[in-house]
């Protein structure tokens, strides 16, 4: 025990000596009290019991201080608006910039007429540093004006935005510079992030983000921190705008991405967002004006883009959903494959007829060989309900049946629908059509529920290492999960073919459904092809249907032969799309 104490003291001494510059600077800034806090937090205080995320940090952040030489070393200006923040938090924020392994940085701070003496005392300690520029505003202008004041002092080719109570990982700017070296055309780069508690001790609630996802951004400010922008582009769009305080960075990002497609994501946690009771990192409702600013940012984005839409508040996620409203109502062809399943099929079509508010649609039913009795039922029902009925006896091939449905339809928009579904949302076609008609959209999916349990069956398909699967399947839907993935509109690798809408021209552009995949993964293959063609697949979680899953043909994993076929078709999928093996750009997996 005594030996352990000696080793602990030696370790403490080594850590203090190694970080002597930081210790000296903190002592000069805040005296003994602040130095004591630093020593306790950084060098002495034992960590709390490891959480799953703490274990992940230990495993995945071992080499954050290692940095290889870069061909180019662009100047990165870190821009920080400052207002009435504690000396401890401000010092930790500034020191996290000084502790960067990448050294070609500039720190631009703008004090927004703080009334706390400690702010000026802290800033005064850095005034003479050649890499630091400090602007003292005479009047308080709030965060947008203060940030713009700091921006005016920036000289870097790129600017990184930071709040005055947050911290950077030591490798943050190195990783940004490395990303720029990979593609010097990048105009906007964002990283993963997590939160830290008020004391700066505990890291928690990581946000592992997707690659660039335009519809996810319209749902929420998912790129958030760390956000790095080409300075000339920020100046081109007019910097941060007043009237958007609380969502000023969101408004800026929406304007920036309208000017560029050169967007990069760094899949590393580089930013630590401090959670305080009064901050939006703890609770978006802590600052109600933030919600109004978010709504305004989305409404103005729609206006700039020439799109008509309704911005609707979702109290569960404290976000706003955008319902796109096309100027015209094009014909939608609803294509339903079915065979010897009349009761289930008729329930599906009846729900469409009775619950659909969209006026311009047709229903095309493809029957691949019902027995004579069932065939008569289909024919009579379809005639009564003005449904086109196409019958040809042949081996089951879902892809071929859907393609045949397209050949026998007239709609500008195609909706592939399983016969074992039931419509819940009246304006389901309006919402899906508005999304499908956007220039960047590939396939559009809907949220499907199991009818008995009311749990989630589908709210997006993720590409797991073991193969494509439904995210949050069988989860309750009364709790917001994974940053709103069960409530908001997200981009995904794929959406299920059980309810999938797409523009006809895009369906034909990628060759429709692959008939060599007769049962499984044909929808995933279609979605992969759309992404490879430059489109984004989108999940509309505000469109709801019941799915009496596999009532038509049974579960594939419950039969040995069907399971073997499932494996064969999964292998064929990845043979066709080798770059998708063990990869999903729209969903981050983190394992210990």
Secondary structure, 3 states (H helix, E strand, C coil): CHHHHHHHHHHHHHHHHHCHHHHHHHHHHHHHHHHHHHHHHHHHCCCCCCCHHHHHHHHHCCCCCCCCCCCCCCCEEEEEEECCCCHHHHHHHHHHHHCCCCCCEEEEEEECCCCCHHHHHHHHCCCCCCCEEEEECCCCCHHHHHHHHHHHHCCCCEEEEEECCCEECCCHHHHHHHHHHHCCCCCEEEEEEEEECCCCCCEEEEECCCCCCHHHHHHCCCCCCCEEEEHHHHHHCCCCCCCCCCCHHHHHHHHHCCCCCCEEEEEEEEEEEECCCCCCCCCHHHCCHHHHHHHHHHHHHHHHCCCCEEEEEECCCCEEEEEECCCCCCCEEEEEEECCCHHHHHHHHHHHHHHCCCCCEEEEEEECCCCHHHHHHHHHHHHHCCCEEEECCCCCCHHHHHHHHHHCCCCCEEEEECCCEEECCCCHHHHHHHHHCCCCEEEEEEEEECCCCCCEEECCEEEECCEEEECCCCCCCCCCCHHHCCCCCEEECECCCCEEEEEHHHHHHCCCCCCCCCCCCHHHHHHHHHHHCCCEEEEEEEEEEEECCCCCCCCHHHCHHHHHHHHHHHHHHHHHCHHHCCCCCCCCCCCC
